Amino acid sequence: MPQHSVVHGSGPAAAAAETAVEKDARHVLHPWADLSALGEQKPLVVRGAEGVRVTDTEGRTYLDAIGGMWCVTVGYGRRELIDAMRAQALKMPYYTPFGDVSSEPAAELGARLAELSPGDLNRVHFTTCGSTAVESAVRIAHFHFAARGRPEKKHVLSRVDAYHGSTYLAASLSGKAADRTTFHYEDGWVHHLESPAHDPDTSSVPAADHLAALIDRMEAEIAAIGPENIACFIAEPIMASGGVLIPPPGYHEAALDVCRRNDILYISDEVVCGFGRLGHFFSSEAAFGVVPDIIVTAKGLTSGYQPLGAVLVSERIAEAMAAAADRSKPVFSNGFTYSGHPVACAAALANIEVMVADDVCGHVRDVGPYFVRRLRELRDHPLVAAVRGDHLMACLECRVPGEEDGPTARNQALAQRVDRHCEEAGLLVRPFENLCILSPPLVVTKGDIDRIATITADALDAAEHDLR
Ligand code: PLP
């Protein structure tokens, strides 16, 4: 019984008369919500979606330049995915994935992901989302070293500005200062290397010098912790939620080389950068020239139609895990009731089919550079400190004229204002700190991109007008 029903004393009839917006405002505790406005916010309650557009409960339609949450790739309303989910639910909606039990969709998807993945990353451990996949990847690294008789190899290297999720360990791996609130975090064995971000537009340091310094400091940090204590390094190819932060060319190859020399596993978090956002199913090798030991994927894996995560593991690692030195503890005690849920795996299989049939990755390689070019035209706007992007992920950094760069209160308020103007004009972007993040569905057309660029430019002009 919700506490509000006593206070309001209005009974089921009045509750039924409440709109979804009112019910949501009174009862739903949102992820990542500003609790200072609890109960007072007017949430956007989305009722319908088709193609690249969503419609709210008041009938307003928006071009969704967030792609749900970086995840809706093939667009909304794809019958192929919906039919596959329905057919699987009718045939067998759920069965346990534990031990030596599986379902047909999980088996098929495991094989399909092994075909699509680089190198020998042929073993797939399914989870429920990106955070649980990140946690599982680190636990795989731990299990692997314990199996090799090296249980002291436990420490994890992450990076400042990273985002890896919202469960305890994934949040601890994340490295954005603003994300760290009053929760507890694991700091004993999680270390954050500096952010590798390099923006050639704004940096006075040449990319090659920046890279050399980053790698020197990475090696120094490893020496200080002791490579014998370090299990893995985790990195997004491009830091997404950090603000589409792009490392200098050669960074991932050099970091992988450092990892190899120190017997540290390299985990690539492709939760955002995989499944087409950068024009490839997996971007580590295709876009950055590295074959990691482990790849984490989620989001675009099902185009957001179902929650699902997957950890792709090298055969070499899986074999070492299986040949566990400690035969008294052979069970890989990690996994969830809904790991590799059959309906989610059916959605993922249909999603991959659609992506291949429609050559969605090829489409992204075609329209992605146009998207970045159109947004970069906004670089000279007085309220824009920087524009960064790669294929279909981009970010605008807002700055009040005369204000310092970064997430100051005034810059954050400005980003919110730009977001509001976009929304009023029928465009959803994602405001975060002083950033406006854009990651449209991958099926976005050049016409949609023009609309995104025009509305964003108009929103910046309107926000500038507000400041006068
Ligand atoms: N890793 C990255 C790079 C992400 O951007 C996210 C979510 O945004 C996650 C992991 C966590 O994924 P989920 O929200 O599905 O748990």
Residues whose N, C-alpha, C, O or C-beta is under 5 A from the ligand:
A	BS01	PLP	C129 G130 S131 T132 Y163 H164 G165 E236 A240 D269 V271 V272 A298
